[in-house]
């Protein structure tokens, strides 16, 4: 059974940094895209950033220049380095992966809370 396990969330002051990690485990044959989404209270879940197996990245306009997504294919792990955090970045952050196990489908992590507040 495939699992995506996130870590690294927490409380940080405005202007601070956090690094999220998400490791995929289980019977995995191949992983295509991996990404991070977030959902703030009362709002829809939105894409923050994603990265293909080849390393191509895509970011939401609201995080460009502040967040960096990366992945370690050998460890089936994706990271999100978040710098210059703002209160509006406060949300539950979810890891997402499109992978083969053995059928291709999307998987989601359980979510990790990020709170930006002074």
C-alpha positions in Angstrom: 0.0 0.0 0.0 1.4 3.4 -1.0 1.7 6.1 1.6 2.8 9.7 1.3 4.1 11.0 4.6 4.7 14.8 5.1 6.9 16.5 7.7 8.3 19.9 8.5 5.3 22.0 9.2 4.9 24.3 12.2 4.6 27.9 13.4 7.0 30.5 12.0 7.1 34.3 12.2 6.6 36.4 9.1 9.8 36.5 7.0 10.9 33.2 8.3 11.5 29.9 6.6 10.3 26.3 6.7 11.2 23.2 4.8 8.6 20.6 4.1 9.4 17.0 3.1 7.2 14.2 1.7 8.3 10.6 1.3 6.5 8.1 -0.8 6.7 4.5 0.3 5.2 1.1 -0.6 5.0 -0.9 -3.8 6.0 1.9 -6.2 7.1 1.1 -9.8 7.5 4.7 -11.0 6.7 8.3 -10.0 5.8 10.9 -12.5 4.9 14.3 -11.1 5.1 15.3 -7.4 3.8 18.4 -5.9 2.5 20.5 -3.0 -1.0 21.9 -2.6 -2.4 24.0 0.2 -5.8 24.7 1.7 -6.5 27.7 3.9 -9.7 27.8 6.0 -12.7 28.6 3.9 -10.8 28.4 0.7 -10.3 25.8 -2.0 -7.3 23.6 -2.3 -4.7 25.2 -4.6 -1.5 24.1 -6.3 1.6 25.6 -4.8 4.3 23.9 -6.9 5.0 20.7 -8.8 8.0 19.0 -10.3 8.2 16.3 -13.0 10.5 13.3 -12.8 12.8 15.2 -15.1 13.0 18.2 -12.8 10.8 20.6 -14.6 9.0 22.9 -12.1 5.9 25.0 -12.0 4.9 27.5 -9.3 1.8 29.4 -8.3 2.3 33.2 -8.9 1.9 33.9 -5.2 5.0 31.9 -4.3 7.4 32.5 -7.2 10.7 33.7 -6.0 10.0 32.6 -2.4 9.4 28.9 -2.6 11.6 26.2 -4.2 10.4 22.7 -4.9 12.9 19.8 -5.4 13.0 16.1 -5.4 15.2 13.1 -4.7 14.2 10.4 -7.1 16.3 7.8 -5.3 14.4 8.4 -2.1 11.0 9.0 -3.7 10.9 12.3 -1.7 9.8 15.8 -2.6 10.8 18.9 -0.7 9.4 22.4 -0.5 11.7 25.1 0.8 9.6 28.1 1.9 11.3 31.4 2.5 10.1 34.9 3.2 6.9 33.5 4.6 3.8 35.6 4.9 0.7 35.3 7.0 -1.3 34.5 3.8 0.8 31.4 3.4 -0.9 29.9 6.5 -2.7 26.7 5.4 -2.6 22.9 5.5 0.0 21.8 3.0 -0.7 18.5 1.1 1.8 16.4 -0.8 0.6 14.9 -4.1 2.2 12.3 -6.4 1.2 10.6 -9.6 2.7 7.2 -9.5 2.5 3.6 -10.7 1.6 1.0 -8.1 1.0 -0.9 -10.4 -1.8 1.2 -11.9 -1.2 4.9 -12.4 -3.1 7.1 -10.1 -2.8 10.1 -7.8 -2.0 9.8 -4.1 -2.3 12.4 -1.3 -0.5 12.9 2.0 -2.4 13.5 5.2 -1.4 17.2 5.3 0.8 19.3 7.5 -0.1 22.6 9.1 1.9 25.7 8.3 1.1 28.8 10.4 2.8 32.1 9.8 2.1 34.5 12.6 3.9 36.9 15.0 
